[in-house]
Structure formats: C-alpha cells, structure tokens
Amino acid sequence: MRVGVVGVGDVGSAVLELSAEYGHTVTAVADSESATVEPDGVDVSAVLSTKRSDGVVGRADPEAALEGPYDVLVECTPTTLDDAEPGFSHAGIALQRDRHVVLANKGPVAERYRELKELEAESDGTVRFGATVGGAIPVISTIEDFGPDRVLSLRGVLNGTANFILSRMATEGLDYEHVLAETQDLGVAEADPSFDVNGTDAALKGVIVANVLQQGEAVSLEDAEVEGIADLPGSMLDLAQEDGRTIRLIVEVADGTVRVGPRLLHESADLAPVGTRNAVGIETESAGQLNLSGRGAGGVETASAVLSDIERLPE
Amino acid sequence: MNDSQTDIRAYTLRLELVDEPGELLRSLKPIAENGGNLLSIFHERGNVTPRGHIPVEVDIEATPDRFETIVEGLRDAGINVIQAGTERYSEGLTIILSGHLIDTDLSDTLSQIQETKYATVTDISLTAPQGATDISSARLKLATESGSTAEVLESIREIADEKDLRLVEPLITGGDV
C-alpha cells in the first residue's frame, strides 16, 4: 500500500522505518511545518536524517502531504484534547478523499468518536486505531474479534509511566517525588509528566475502549472519572505490601462508564505488571476473562500496531 | 425443573434487630410471605451487639431460590441480615486511606464505615511516618456481606470525600475480589 505519514515523532519515525519491511511504500511524509511527497516512494532514511539535522522533513507544505498520493494516512501527531486538532482534520481530509486512516493519535478517537465515525460512514475509506490503546498489545482487535457486544468489561494497566513509578515506589520504598525525578532522568517520564501521572492518558485509552464497546453512544474524556497517582504517599504502598498487595493505576471500563484511579491488587496479580509493561483483562460473555500483557508504549512497539492495522484494512 | 426450585434445604439466618416492639414479627413476615418454613427462633433478648441491636437466629427450610428471595425481602424491609446460610460476610475487602486521618477523627471514620449497613471493620493498620498531625495512611480490612461490595465501596467513597481523604479501592474483577 502507499502510506502517508503525518507526525514524525517516535512513532511516526518508526512507522517510516518499518513500512518497507511490511511491503508498503511511503509516498508522503509531513511534520507540523514541512513535508515531502514522492509518488514513487520517499527516501525514508534521507527524510529521517534531515529531520534530525534540520528539524524538517522536506520543502513542501504539510498540506501537500495530506493531499498527496497515499492509500492510507497514518496519523501520529501528538494527542490533543477537546477538539483533538490538528489530528481530527488530518483524518477528515483523508476520509473525504476516500482514503483509509490509521491513527496512533488518541485525541480524535477519544474526544470526537461520533464525528469520526460519521466521516468514515460517508467515505470509502476505513478508520483503524488499534495503536491508540496498549501499544503493541492487540487490545482493540481482540475486542473486535470477540465482538464488542460479547465483551462485558475491560480492566487493567494502560499507562507504562505511572506503572513504572508505582512499581519503583513499591520495590525501592522510595517516595513519589524521588521516583518521578529518577523516571524523568531515565527518559521514561516526560519533562511534563502530568498527562501520565494525573491519569489523563489512561483515561483516554479507557474512553476509546468504551467507545468501541458502546458502539454508538460516544463517550469522551469529560465522562470519565479520573484520579491520578501524583503525590501518592509511599506509606500507602508500604501498607499494601505488608499485606501482599500493591497499588497500580487501573483503568476500568464497564457498562459505558470509565474510571481511572489507583487500585489495590495482589502483588502477583496478572493485572499488576512490573515496570513500564501494560496488562489488561477483558471480561467476555462466554469465555471468561482474557488477560493480555506486553509493551504498552514505545516508538517501534506502537508502530508495529499501526502496521498491523494497515494489514487489517480492506484492499 | 432444576434443583434450585425443588430441593428443600435448611438454612440459618442471623439477624440484628432494633430493640423496638414489633421488630421480631416484622422480620418473620418476609420469611413467611416468600415460602420459607420456620423451624426455630432463638431470640437472645439479653445479649446486645456492640451496635445496640439484638441478635436473632432463625432456622428455616426453603428451596435455594426461595431462600434468596427471603434474604432479599428481609433486606428490602430494612432488616440487618448478618448471616444468610453459610454466607456470613463472605467477601473480604481491603482498602487504604491516606490523609489527615487523625485530625479528621479516625474513630469517627471507622464508625461511619461500620454504620454502612453491610460492612464491618475487622482489622486496621495505621502508619504515621511524620507524626500524628501530618499525613498518615491506614489499611482497613472489612468484612462485607456477599453481593454488597459495590454499595459498601460507594459509601466509603462518600466518607473519604467528605473528610478529604485519599482512598485506594481494591480492584474488583468479574465479581472476584
């Protein structure tokens, strides 16, 4: 397939690097200020090195890439809340051109799901967004395989940064501030970690799952009940540990509601992964609980989910 | 027809009654009305629970289905069912609270939780690393009646909210705590 990529951060770069391996041709690339369009195939390594050295991906305008010759547009710009722009418009342009859209950007799916589905309904293109939840873990496609109406609930850890902080606090007996600083030094947490530690990122993923399960009645971030882990006292983790338990930031999606907050669970529970790993339990109507775990973030991991979504697109 | 509709068994119900006239009779009504066969009543008039209630033990015969209806009927009538069959407080619940636990009157917090109809605090572990006037944390173990976990948690959320305490709830998956 001919692939257009908008957004050249960790995920976008990894999609560019892996596309050829999956048998696709990258024909358009854009970041927020520049673009390269090449109907016969973009020189991916040249684009990535220009991005590193000059901070641009080419000489064309980003619009040229959006209007460019691709079959599927991969949207990897940073997640934004509320109107979810510019990601939402990028998806809209591609759909209006009857092209497919694969999103790694959570904004449009979490905040404007209904509108996105309406645009899809009017288009010959298809929208997929498996990469928005759980990185490399096939959460969305597993739900689709079972059939959303046969899935009762989903619970689990969907934010690696918060999970890393909580597991470090538990194993090292250190307090929140200390572990957060260390996590930032390691590059696991961003300079502004609020998205991760206040539960917003996890909640967006929960909202996306709720939208898939609900099929119709769209929910958005403001419908979610969200509590983060910022400044969680180390003594809470100590008390949990004395009792063979631990605390994790858990997303719960059930009956159309989304709740995110620190929860107590057994140290050895399937839904209490260690480090940056994610783990989710999907409660199905007839097959009980299904647990999935793995790497929930990272450029290459998320890019692999994007490429799997491209494979699932109709021709 | 399956066993739950035909198989008659004996059950013991432990109730806690308010010490008021007519309470015992009122508690027997849902049993009779829902097809329970009364075998015996042990009314411990002189024995008062810590909450000032009178414990009553009732033995009945009923099918499992009817028994469930009887327990529901008793609860609907506002009668405190401590034990129904073998399911005495069959669900254990652990929570952790943090905040100005001592300044906000820990014992009041505990009694408020205790007063939520279906729970009783069975164990508490408190840690106040910075002294009693600063942030402290407590782990509470509660015994809750089967099927009432959601309700108990909802009440605890309200109590924590009111006292500005941080609450870590247990993760409850598919009905299994």
Interface residues (C-beta under 8 A of the other chain):
Chain A: L152 S153 R155 L232 P233 S235 M236 D238 L239 A240 E242 D243 R245 I247 R248 I250 E252 G261 P262 R263 L264 L265 A269 L271 G281 E283 G288 Q289
Chain B: T94 I95 I96 S98 S125 T127 P129 I135 S136 S137 A138 R139 R166 V168 E169 P170 L171 T173 G174
